[in-house]
Amino acid sequence: MTTKRNRWLVGTVLILALAAFLSLSFLPFLSNTNRRATGTNDLPATDPTAMQAELEAQARGYELVLEREPDNQTALRGLIDTQIQLGNVAGVVAPLEKLVELNPTVMEYQVLLAQTKQQMGDLDGAAQIYRTVLDQQPTDMNALQGLTALLVQQGRPQAAIGLLQEAVQTAGRLQSEGNTPGLDPISIQLLLAQVYLEDNRPDQALTQYDEAMVAAPEDFRPVLAKALVLQEQGNNDEAKALFDQATAMAPAQFKDQIQQMATPSEPTLPLNGDPAEGTSEPEGTAPSNE
């Protein structure tokens, strides 16, 4: 497994775990959109042409409703849902901006708008929205994840590290003050460690994992993350012990996935059966990071 691939694997696993721990949902309204505003039925499941036509009809129906009732949030959410299904990212911006205007305290709408702008290449616009959210809620994980990814995308890992270090300090202060609704300092530490990995600083990442394991001994995420990094470095014995620990600690829905990660992939023999080709290192040799 290459270094870069394993880093992304760490990030993917931790994001998945964050979703379970924090019940994050950037699009809570998309799967439950009320379509009664336009009177449309369920989409055909097997005819792409009919589905496309139906989605376009739905979008037009929502737009007609909004011409009469520009503040109709059901129609706004329905239009966003439909435009996403149509693959029309640009068509999501205007209704999302309206939802943000109508719901200034709903951070999820602002984060989704920032993500949309980021996908469209408007990185400055996305960063501005993320920072607006963080001005109001400095430890908002959705905004921290989004802005961190954007800064790394721009080749600015030091800026991302500074952002997260400040967020860790803020989270610690809020926790000491007892102001902890929705606060998850460990998630911020894990995100900081991920940036260290992306910046080729594994020692700093491992330090973050160790500190997180002390601060939250019941949380499997830093244990799993450290196991993956040690596995990447070839420290298989210590990694195995941590994989076993993470498996024992994790919720049931993660156990199989963790066990699969703990098992190195078997080398694939070429079709001609020549063992000199298609194999990795000899048995007993630590895997290379190259």
SVG drawing of the C-alpha trace seen along z (x, -y; Angstrom):
<svg xmlns="http://www.w3.org/2000/svg" viewBox="-50 -36 62 57">
<polyline fill="none" stroke="black" stroke-width="0.4" points="0.0,0.0 1.5,-3.4 1.9,-6.1 -0.6,-8.4 -3.2,-5.7 -3.0,-4.9 -3.3,-8.5 -6.5,-8.8 -7.7,-5.6 -7.1,-7.0 -9.1,-10.1 -11.9,-8.0 -12.2,-5.8 -12.2,-8.7 -14.7,-10.6 -16.9,-7.5 -16.5,-7.2 -17.2,-10.9 -20.5,-10.4 -21.5,-7.7 -20.3,-9.6 -21.6,-13.0 -24.6,-12.1 -23.3,-14.5 -25.6,-15.0 -24.9,-17.7 -28.0,-17.0 -30.7,-16.0 -33.4,-17.4 -32.5,-15.8 -33.8,-12.3 -37.0,-13.5 -38.0,-16.3 -41.7,-16.9 -42.7,-16.8 -46.3,-17.8 -45.4,-21.4 -45.4,-20.3 -47.7,-17.4 -45.2,-15.1 -44.9,-11.3 -42.0,-9.0 -39.5,-8.9 -39.3,-5.9 -36.6,-3.6 -35.5,-2.0 -35.8,-4.6 -33.1,-7.2 -34.8,-9.4 -38.0,-9.4 -36.2,-10.1 -34.4,-13.1 -37.6,-14.5 -39.4,-13.9 -36.6,-15.7 -36.7,-18.6 -40.4,-18.8 -40.0,-18.7 -37.4,-21.5 -39.7,-23.7 -42.6,-23.0 -40.5,-24.1 -39.4,-27.2 -43.0,-28.1 -43.9,-27.7 -41.0,-30.0 -42.1,-32.6 -45.3,-32.9 -43.8,-32.1 -40.1,-33.0 -39.7,-32.1 -41.3,-28.6 -38.6,-26.5 -40.2,-23.2 -39.9,-24.3 -36.4,-25.6 -35.2,-22.3 -37.0,-20.4 -35.3,-22.4 -31.9,-21.8 -32.6,-18.1 -33.7,-18.0 -30.8,-20.0 -28.4,-17.7 -30.0,-14.7 -29.8,-16.4 -26.1,-17.1 -26.6,-20.8 -24.3,-22.1 -24.7,-25.7 -28.5,-25.4 -28.0,-24.6 -26.4,-28.0 -29.4,-30.3 -31.9,-28.3 -29.2,-27.5 -28.3,-31.2 -32.0,-31.8 -32.2,-29.1 -29.1,-30.6 -30.8,-34.0 -34.0,-32.5 -32.2,-30.3 -29.1,-32.3 -28.6,-30.0 -28.6,-26.7 -24.9,-26.1 -25.5,-23.1 -27.0,-25.2 -24.0,-27.5 -21.5,-24.6 -23.4,-23.0 -23.3,-26.3 -19.5,-26.5 -19.1,-22.9 -21.0,-23.8 -18.9,-26.8 -15.8,-24.8 -16.9,-22.2 -17.5,-24.9 -14.0,-26.2 -15.0,-29.3 -12.4,-28.7 -12.4,-32.2 -16.2,-32.3 -16.2,-28.9 -13.4,-29.9 -15.3,-33.1 -18.4,-31.1 -16.5,-28.5 -14.9,-31.3 -18.2,-33.0 -19.5,-29.8 -16.4,-29.4 -16.7,-33.0 -20.1,-32.0 -19.1,-28.4 -15.3,-28.0 -15.5,-24.3 -18.1,-23.4 -16.7,-20.2 -18.4,-20.5 -16.9,-23.9 -13.5,-22.8 -13.4,-19.8 -14.4,-21.8 -12.0,-24.7 -9.2,-22.3 -9.7,-20.3 -9.8,-23.6 -6.5,-24.8 -4.8,-21.5 -6.2,-21.6 -4.6,-25.0 -1.2,-23.6 -1.4,-25.5 -1.0,-22.8 0.5,-25.2 -2.5,-27.4 -4.7,-24.3 -2.5,-23.3 -2.8,-26.8 -6.5,-26.7 -6.9,-23.4 -4.4,-24.1 -6.5,-27.2 -9.7,-25.1 -8.2,-22.5 -7.3,-25.3 -10.8,-26.8 -12.4,-23.3 -10.3,-22.7 -11.3,-26.1 -15.0,-25.5 -14.7,-22.1 -13.1,-23.4 -15.9,-26.0 -18.5,-23.2 -19.8,-24.7 -19.8,-21.4 -23.1,-20.9 -22.1,-19.2 -18.4,-19.7 -16.0,-16.9 -12.3,-18.0 -11.1,-14.5 -12.4,-14.9 -10.5,-18.2 -7.3,-16.5 -7.9,-13.6 -8.3,-16.1 -5.1,-17.9 -3.3,-14.6 -4.6,-13.9 -3.1,-17.2 0.2,-16.3 0.1,-13.1 -0.7,-14.9 2.3,-17.2 4.7,-14.1 4.9,-14.7 3.9,-11.3 5.6,-11.8 3.4,-14.8 0.4,-12.9 1.3,-10.0 1.6,-12.5 -1.9,-13.8 -3.2,-10.2 -1.5,-9.5 -2.9,-12.6 -6.3,-11.8 -6.1,-8.2 -5.3,-9.6 -8.0,-12.3 -10.7,-9.9 -9.7,-6.3 -13.1,-5.0 -12.9,-6.3 -11.7,-3.8 -10.9,-6.4 -7.4,-7.5 -6.5,-3.9 -7.5,-2.9 -5.7,-5.8 -2.5,-5.1 -2.7,-1.4 -3.0,-2.4 0.0,-4.7 2.1,-2.1 1.0,0.5 2.2,-1.8 5.5,-2.3 6.0,1.5 5.5,1.8 3.2,4.7 3.3,6.1 2.3,2.9 -0.2,2.1 -1.9,5.5 -2.3,4.9 -3.9,1.6 -6.2,3.0 -7.3,5.6 -7.9,2.9 -9.8,0.7 -12.0,3.7 -12.9,4.4 -13.8,0.8 -15.6,-0.1 -19.4,0.0 -20.6,3.2 -21.0,1.6 -17.2,0.8 -15.7,4.1 -15.7,6.0 -14.2,3.0 -11.4,2.6 -10.6,6.3 -10.3,6.1 -7.9,3.2 -5.8,5.1 -5.3,7.9 -2.6,7.1 -3.7,7.7 -2.6,11.0 -0.1,10.6 -1.6,11.3 0.2,13.9 0.5,13.2 -1.6,15.3 1.4,17.4 2.0,18.4 5.6,17.0 6.1,16.1 8.9,13.7 6.3,11.3 3.3,9.6 4.5,10.3 5.4,7.9 8.1,8.4 9.2,11.9 7.4,13.4 8.5,11.8 9.6,8.5 7.9,5.3 5.9,3.7 7.5,0.8 6.1,-2.7 7.3,-3.3"/>
</svg>
